[in-house]
Amino acid sequence: MEIEVKKYTDRELVLKLKGEDHTLGNLLAKHALSHPHVKLAAYVVEHPLEGSPTLRIVTDGQVDPVSILKEVVKNVKEMINDLTIEVSNVLGENL
């Protein structure tokens, strides 16, 4: 994956997630929306054949949008680790 910063201010972060698709864009946007300082979090795929989403996070200005993105990524990683453990417990295997 390659990330291109399209815009970065104290209230807004816009990133192009090259080589990714709806899955990552939706995951990051949905989790960012749960943050109390996020006013808008969304992604768009500008052309269906291109497939690289542009993620936009807008805050109330009290928290830097990069900090929010880092927190979102950390939380998603923890959630995936928990899921891996649960699946291993249910299936009786180490993944």
C-alpha positions as CSV (number, residue, x, y, z in Angstrom):
1,M,0.0,0.0,0.0
2,E,1.1,3.5,-0.8
3,I,-0.4,6.6,1.0
4,E,-0.5,10.0,-0.6
5,V,-1.4,13.0,1.6
6,K,-3.8,15.1,-0.3
7,K,-4.5,17.6,2.5
8,Y,-3.4,18.1,6.1
9,T,-4.5,20.8,8.4
10,D,-5.1,21.1,12.2
11,R,-8.7,20.0,11.5
12,E,-8.6,17.9,8.3
13,L,-6.7,15.0,6.9
14,V,-7.2,13.6,3.4
15,L,-5.3,10.6,2.3
16,K,-5.3,8.5,-0.9
17,L,-4.9,4.8,-0.1
18,K,-3.3,3.6,-3.3
19,G,-3.7,-0.1,-4.0
20,E,-6.5,-0.6,-1.5
21,D,-10.3,-0.8,-2.0
22,H,-13.6,-0.2,-0.2
23,T,-12.7,-2.6,2.6
24,L,-10.0,-0.5,4.2
25,G,-11.6,2.9,3.4
26,N,-14.9,1.8,5.0
27,L,-13.2,0.2,8.0
28,L,-11.1,3.3,8.8
29,A,-14.0,5.8,8.2
30,K,-16.5,3.9,10.3
31,H,-14.1,3.6,13.2
32,A,-13.1,7.2,13.0
33,L,-16.7,8.3,13.3
34,S,-16.9,6.8,16.7
35,H,-14.3,9.3,18.0
36,P,-16.0,12.1,19.9
37,H,-13.8,14.8,18.2
38,V,-14.5,13.6,14.7
39,K,-17.1,15.7,12.8
40,L,-16.9,13.9,9.5
41,A,-15.2,10.7,8.4
42,A,-15.8,9.3,4.9
43,Y,-14.1,7.7,1.9
44,V,-14.7,7.8,-1.8
45,V,-13.5,5.8,-4.7
46,E,-13.4,8.3,-7.5
47,H,-13.5,5.7,-10.3
48,P,-14.5,2.1,-10.0
49,L,-11.6,0.9,-12.2
50,E,-9.1,2.8,-10.1
51,G,-10.0,1.3,-6.8
52,S,-7.9,3.5,-4.6
53,P,-10.1,5.2,-1.9
54,T,-9.6,8.7,-0.6
55,L,-10.2,8.9,3.1
56,R,-11.2,12.2,4.7
57,I,-11.3,12.9,8.5
58,V,-12.5,16.2,9.8
59,T,-12.2,17.1,13.5
60,D,-13.5,19.8,15.8
61,G,-10.0,21.1,16.0
62,Q,-9.3,19.9,19.6
63,V,-7.5,16.8,18.4
64,D,-5.1,16.5,15.5
65,P,-6.6,14.3,12.7
66,V,-3.4,12.2,12.4
67,S,-3.6,11.4,16.1
68,I,-7.2,10.2,15.5
69,L,-6.1,8.1,12.6
70,K,-3.3,6.5,14.7
71,E,-5.8,5.7,17.4
72,V,-8.2,4.2,14.9
73,V,-5.5,2.0,13.4
74,K,-4.4,0.9,16.9
75,N,-8.0,0.0,17.9
76,V,-8.6,-1.9,14.7
77,K,-5.4,-3.9,15.2
78,E,-6.5,-4.8,18.8
79,M,-9.9,-5.8,17.5
80,I,-8.4,-8.1,14.8
81,N,-6.0,-9.6,17.5
82,D,-9.1,-10.3,19.7
83,L,-10.9,-11.9,16.7
84,T,-7.9,-14.1,15.9
85,I,-7.8,-15.3,19.5
86,E,-11.6,-16.0,19.5
87,V,-11.4,-17.9,16.3
88,S,-8.4,-19.9,17.6
89,N,-10.4,-20.7,20.7
90,V,-13.5,-21.8,18.8
91,L,-11.5,-23.8,16.3
92,G,-9.0,-25.1,18.7
93,E,-6.1,-24.0,16.5
94,N,-3.4,-21.4,16.6
95,L,-3.8,-19.0,13.7
